[in-house]
Amino acid sequence: MTLLVFQVFMSLSSLIVLRYEVFLFICSRNMKEIKKTLVIGASEKPDRYSNIAIRKLRNNNISVEAIALRGGKVSDVIFKTGLPEFSNIHTVTLYIGPGRQVSYYKYILDLKPKRIIFNPGTENAELEQLAVESGIDVIEHCTLVMLDSGQF
């Protein structure tokens, strides 16, 4: 009788643990999907920071869209060109210099992201001011460091 009670208890405990693990997985996945990220300045070259960022974002199960001057692919992310339509973009992370950003100002602001990350070398006071005036958070930081430190 004691053995039977113990086996039933162990089965129930395993079921509770399994349900809890599934719950945590779903919550973490949903939280990461909420931060759908657009990488502007994507590159297929593995040593480029935009390439590394795309791979790290995907390894963290974060949904990614990417824009590049020409088509390409990193992980399962296929690059778009031009100014494609996207919806539900939470974060825009920039890998193009201030001079090339000008043609993207209206496009980025019209996406209405929650935040724009200006990676080192992409800082741009004019775009940052426009973003703040549009209610978009501005972050001057490195996407890679943010991912590695849990700040993303």
ChimeraX attribute file (.defattr): number of C-alpha atoms within 10 A of each C-alpha:
attribute: neighborCount
match mode: 1-to-1
recipient: residues
	/A:1	6
	/A:2	7
	/A:3	8
	/A:4	9
	/A:5	10
	/A:6	11
	/A:7	12
	/A:8	12
	/A:9	12
	/A:10	12
	/A:11	12
	/A:12	12
	/A:13	12
	/A:14	12
	/A:15	12
	/A:16	12
	/A:17	12
	/A:18	12
	/A:19	12
	/A:20	12
	/A:21	12
	/A:22	12
	/A:23	12
	/A:24	12
	/A:25	12
	/A:26	12
	/A:27	12
	/A:28	14
	/A:29	15
	/A:30	13
	/A:31	13
	/A:32	18
	/A:33	17
	/A:34	15
	/A:35	21
	/A:36	20
	/A:37	24
	/A:38	24
	/A:39	23
	/A:40	23
	/A:41	23
	/A:42	31
	/A:43	25
	/A:44	17
	/A:45	13
	/A:46	11
	/A:47	9
	/A:48	13
	/A:49	18
	/A:50	26
	/A:51	22
	/A:52	19
	/A:53	22
	/A:54	28
	/A:55	19
	/A:56	17
	/A:57	20
	/A:58	17
	/A:59	11
	/A:60	14
	/A:61	17
	/A:62	20
	/A:63	20
	/A:64	23
	/A:65	20
	/A:66	26
	/A:67	20
	/A:68	21
	/A:69	13
	/A:70	13
	/A:71	14
	/A:72	17
	/A:73	17
	/A:74	20
	/A:75	12
	/A:76	11
	/A:77	16
	/A:78	16
	/A:79	22
	/A:80	19
	/A:81	15
	/A:82	10
	/A:83	12
	/A:84	9
	/A:85	8
	/A:86	9
	/A:87	9
	/A:88	14
	/A:89	20
	/A:90	18
	/A:91	23
	/A:92	26
	/A:93	23
	/A:94	24
	/A:95	27
	/A:96	19
	/A:97	16
	/A:98	17
	/A:99	9
	/A:100	12
	/A:101	18
	/A:102	13
	/A:103	11
	/A:104	14
	/A:105	15
	/A:106	12
	/A:107	13
	/A:108	19
	/A:109	17
	/A:110	10
	/A:111	17
	/A:112	19
	/A:113	23
	/A:114	16
	/A:115	20
	/A:116	26
	/A:117	22
	/A:118	24
	/A:119	21
	/A:120	13
	/A:121	14
	/A:122	19
	/A:123	20
	/A:124	15
	/A:125	10
	/A:126	11
	/A:127	21
	/A:128	20
	/A:129	13
	/A:130	15
	/A:131	21
	/A:132	13
	/A:133	10
	/A:134	13
	/A:135	14
	/A:136	18
	/A:137	15
	/A:138	19
	/A:139	15
	/A:140	15
	/A:141	17
	/A:142	18
	/A:143	26
	/A:144	18
	/A:145	13
	/A:146	11
	/A:147	14
	/A:148	10
	/A:149	9
	/A:150	7
	/A:151	9
	/A:152	15
